[in-house]
Amino acid sequence: MKNHYDVIIVGAGAAGLFCALNVAIRDKRVLVLDHANKVGKKILMSGGGRCNFTNLNTTYDDFLSKNPHFVKSALNQYTAYDFLALIEKHNIKYVEKGPGQLFCENSSKDVLKMLLDECAKYKIKIFKKCSIKKITKNKHFILETNLENYTSDSLVIATGGLSIPTLGATGFGYEVAQQFGHNIVKTSPSLVPFTLSNKTLIKLKELAGVSQHISVSNNTHTIEDDLLFTHRGLSGPAILKLSAYWCYGEEIKINLLPAKNITEYLREERLKHPDKLVVNSLSYIMPKRLVSYVCNENIKKLKLKQLDKPLIDLLNKSIHSWVLTPSGTEGYKTAEVTSGGVSTENISSKTLESKLVEKLYFIGEVLDVTGQLGGYNFQWAWSSAWCAAQAIK
């Protein structure tokens, strides 16, 4: 049959392309369909254009899901070192920015080219601008599209989540899952900047563009990393990481100097440089604009020798225990990933196959699996895709 394939994969992102090439290696006829005009858009923009393609320190604890054990099998079957071996095989130069965080030395295009070269090697067909109108199943899966109708023995849904709709993100994968009886865990933007109320933004307007290494906490988690003040609120790795655990309306507490005890620092400075201005002393360990914010008008005029205990306590609270309540997040338009998704309750953790519909698979971000910031979501894409590919007969 002309339009019949062993496997049809819906979604030409990281998971979809990787699954395709790993299926095709085993002499399967594979078709990849994507509604966008370009494949791998999210790969290209990731990591500031340099693609944080994996994390060598990946553990199960780096993922959120209603079933926290679900990721274990796939991550064990295909590890970060397995994907790194493929990167090295293709002579892609990479650098380690943070502990275990591997980025392309040159460009994200290197990873996408590798995937597409492998797909071309195995003669995988990839059709872009393909809108799927209807999916049905009898003996085979039947996909009615704006191009032609296609059939397949197996169907893989690799459509991703709702994050960054300008790159083509839609909820199509969730619709397919529901059509075949799967539940959807409520979705929300994740790894996303916080927004602040206009009242708070007016107070913080002078801080836009300032970055600082901090510790930030909510009721359940504490993250230590960098904070970036923006015109809309708070961003940077520390905030993006915490957003995965944050609930609307919940306050956060920021420690602007987690590595220092400001009380001890000021007392030591006062002994060494009693006539130095407080703001000048603090400017050695914090950006000047941030110092200006945490010091009230009275403190800005004082020398270190004029600091009494109440004023030191005030500074200690301002620096180590700054409490804010975000008004929300920037939403899906800037979120790196989507929390929630297709429930894992009826998905095999070993093969990623549906327990409700034979030969139907869900991989990558479309599932209720969210990795933390730092290459973990890409590793989930590779691991889940590889496992599904091995299971497809």
KATA-V961889 format. One record per residue. N is the residue number from 1. PHI is phi in whole degrees, -180 to 180 (none if undefined). Layout:
BEGIN
n:N phi:PHI
n:N phi:PHI
END
This chain:
BEGIN
n:1 phi:none
n:2 phi:-57
n:3 phi:-103
n:4 phi:-103
n:5 phi:-129
n:6 phi:-65
n:7 phi:-140
n:8 phi:-113
n:9 phi:-114
n:10 phi:-99
n:11 phi:119
n:12 phi:-109
n:13 phi:-98
n:14 phi:-58
n:15 phi:-66
n:16 phi:-62
n:17 phi:-67
n:18 phi:-69
n:19 phi:-64
n:20 phi:-58
n:21 phi:-70
n:22 phi:-76
n:23 phi:-77
n:24 phi:-65
n:25 phi:-55
n:26 phi:-96
n:27 phi:60
n:28 phi:-99
n:29 phi:-87
n:30 phi:-123
n:31 phi:-125
n:32 phi:-113
n:33 phi:-116
n:34 phi:-145
n:35 phi:-81
n:36 phi:-79
n:37 phi:-89
n:38 phi:-149
n:39 phi:-89
n:40 phi:64
n:41 phi:-60
n:42 phi:-71
n:43 phi:-63
n:44 phi:-64
n:45 phi:-89
n:46 phi:-69
n:47 phi:60
n:48 phi:64
n:49 phi:89
n:50 phi:-124
n:51 phi:57
n:52 phi:-78
n:53 phi:-75
n:54 phi:-167
n:55 phi:-135
n:56 phi:-67
n:57 phi:-99
n:58 phi:-58
n:59 phi:-133
n:60 phi:-62
n:61 phi:-72
n:62 phi:-87
n:63 phi:-127
n:64 phi:-111
n:65 phi:-167
n:66 phi:-60
n:67 phi:-113
n:68 phi:-65
n:69 phi:-88
n:70 phi:-58
n:71 phi:-76
n:72 phi:-58
n:73 phi:-61
n:74 phi:-64
n:75 phi:-67
n:76 phi:-75
n:77 phi:-72
n:78 phi:-135
n:79 phi:-97
n:80 phi:-60
n:81 phi:-71
n:82 phi:-65
n:83 phi:-69
n:84 phi:-60
n:85 phi:-61
n:86 phi:-68
n:87 phi:-59
n:88 phi:-70
n:89 phi:-60
n:90 phi:-92
n:91 phi:56
n:92 phi:-84
n:93 phi:-77
n:94 phi:-140
n:95 phi:-133
n:96 phi:-103
n:97 phi:-84
n:98 phi:-110
n:99 phi:-55
n:100 phi:82
n:101 phi:-84
n:102 phi:-101
n:103 phi:-122
n:104 phi:-64
n:105 phi:-70
n:106 phi:-100
n:107 phi:-158
n:108 phi:-58
n:109 phi:-58
n:110 phi:-63
n:111 phi:-70
n:112 phi:-64
n:113 phi:-61
n:114 phi:-58
n:115 phi:-64
n:116 phi:-70
n:117 phi:-64
n:118 phi:-66
n:119 phi:-63
n:120 phi:-66
n:121 phi:-58
n:122 phi:-101
n:123 phi:56
n:124 phi:-79
n:125 phi:-85
n:126 phi:-125
n:127 phi:-108
n:128 phi:-95
n:129 phi:51
n:130 phi:-111
n:131 phi:-96
n:132 phi:-90
n:133 phi:-89
n:134 phi:-160
n:135 phi:-125
n:136 phi:-132
n:137 phi:-143
n:138 phi:-125
n:139 phi:-72
n:140 phi:-122
n:141 phi:-81
n:142 phi:-120
n:143 phi:-115
n:144 phi:-95
n:145 phi:-129
n:146 phi:-73
n:147 phi:-93
n:148 phi:-150
n:149 phi:-96
n:150 phi:-130
n:151 phi:-128
n:152 phi:-155
n:153 phi:-76
n:154 phi:-124
n:155 phi:-131
n:156 phi:-117
n:157 phi:-100
n:158 phi:-132
n:159 phi:-87
n:160 phi:75
n:161 phi:-108
n:162 phi:-99
n:163 phi:-70
n:164 phi:56
n:165 phi:-60
n:166 phi:-65
n:167 phi:-92
n:168 phi:106
n:169 phi:-65
n:170 phi:-142
n:171 phi:-95
n:172 phi:-58
n:173 phi:-61
n:174 phi:-67
n:175 phi:-63
n:176 phi:-63
n:177 phi:-60
n:178 phi:-65
n:179 phi:-57
n:180 phi:-98
n:181 phi:94
n:182 phi:-88
n:183 phi:-87
n:184 phi:-115
n:185 phi:-75
n:186 phi:-48
n:187 phi:-93
n:188 phi:-158
n:189 phi:-66
n:190 phi:-138
n:191 phi:53
n:192 phi:-138
n:193 phi:-66
n:194 phi:-88
n:195 phi:-102
n:196 phi:-125
n:197 phi:-65
n:198 phi:-59
n:199 phi:-61
n:200 phi:-71
n:201 phi:-63
n:202 phi:-62
n:203 phi:-68
n:204 phi:-100
n:205 phi:-58
n:206 phi:-76
n:207 phi:-96
n:208 phi:-56
n:209 phi:98
n:210 phi:-80
n:211 phi:-121
n:212 phi:-159
n:213 phi:-77
n:214 phi:-137
n:215 phi:-123
n:216 phi:-132
n:217 phi:-132
n:218 phi:-120
n:219 phi:-72
n:220 phi:-123
n:221 phi:-137
n:222 phi:-126
n:223 phi:-122
n:224 phi:-115
n:225 phi:-173
n:226 phi:-91
n:227 phi:-110
n:228 phi:-127
n:229 phi:-81
n:230 phi:-124
n:231 phi:-71
n:232 phi:-104
n:233 phi:162
n:234 phi:-125
n:235 phi:-141
n:236 phi:94
n:237 phi:-54
n:238 phi:-61
n:239 phi:-72
n:240 phi:-59
n:241 phi:-65
n:242 phi:-68
n:243 phi:-59
n:244 phi:-67
n:245 phi:-114
n:246 phi:-81
n:247 phi:-113
n:248 phi:-55
n:249 phi:90
n:250 phi:-82
n:251 phi:-83
n:252 phi:-123
n:253 phi:-119
n:254 phi:-112
n:255 phi:-106
n:256 phi:-73
n:257 phi:-138
n:258 phi:-65
n:259 phi:-90
n:260 phi:-128
n:261 phi:-102
n:262 phi:-64
n:263 phi:-64
n:264 phi:-66
n:265 phi:-60
n:266 phi:-68
n:267 phi:-66
n:268 phi:-67
n:269 phi:-63
n:270 phi:-65
n:271 phi:-70
n:272 phi:-81
n:273 phi:-134
n:274 phi:-58
n:275 phi:-93
n:276 phi:-75
n:277 phi:-66
n:278 phi:-57
n:279 phi:-64
n:280 phi:-69
n:281 phi:-66
n:282 phi:-70
n:283 phi:-69
n:284 phi:-74
n:285 phi:-121
n:286 phi:-145
n:287 phi:-58
n:288 phi:-59
n:289 phi:-67
n:290 phi:-73
n:291 phi:-60
n:292 phi:-61
n:293 phi:-73
n:294 phi:-77
n:295 phi:-97
n:296 phi:-74
n:297 phi:-59
n:298 phi:-68
n:299 phi:-66
n:300 phi:-61
n:301 phi:-93
n:302 phi:-90
n:303 phi:-92
n:304 phi:-58
n:305 phi:-68
n:306 phi:-92
n:307 phi:-75
n:308 phi:-104
n:309 phi:-61
n:310 phi:-60
n:311 phi:-71
n:312 phi:-64
n:313 phi:-62
n:314 phi:-65
n:315 phi:-65
n:316 phi:-59
n:317 phi:-69
n:318 phi:-64
n:319 phi:-91
n:320 phi:-96
n:321 phi:-140
n:322 phi:-87
n:323 phi:-104
n:324 phi:-135
n:325 phi:-120
n:326 phi:-58
n:327 phi:-80
n:328 phi:166
n:329 phi:-127
n:330 phi:-75
n:331 phi:81
n:332 phi:-64
n:333 phi:-63
n:334 phi:-124
n:335 phi:-65
n:336 phi:-74
n:337 phi:-144
n:338 phi:-114
n:339 phi:-79
n:340 phi:81
n:341 phi:129
n:342 phi:-62
n:343 phi:-60
n:344 phi:-84
n:345 phi:-60
n:346 phi:-117
n:347 phi:-123
n:348 phi:-71
n:349 phi:-73
n:350 phi:-85
n:351 phi:-115
n:352 phi:67
n:353 phi:-85
n:354 phi:-63
n:355 phi:-85
n:356 phi:-100
n:357 phi:-132
n:358 phi:-63
n:359 phi:68
n:360 phi:-109
n:361 phi:-126
n:362 phi:-127
n:363 phi:-136
n:364 phi:75
n:365 phi:-70
n:366 phi:-63
n:367 phi:-81
n:368 phi:-77
n:369 phi:-141
n:370 phi:-126
n:371 phi:-87
n:372 phi:-73
n:373 phi:-68
n:374 phi:126
n:375 phi:99
n:376 phi:-71
n:377 phi:-69
n:378 phi:-65
n:379 phi:-63
n:380 phi:-64
n:381 phi:-60
n:382 phi:-65
n:383 phi:-66
n:384 phi:-67
n:385 phi:-65
n:386 phi:-63
n:387 phi:-64
n:388 phi:-62
n:389 phi:-61
n:390 phi:-69
n:391 phi:-83
n:392 phi:-70
n:393 phi:-90
END
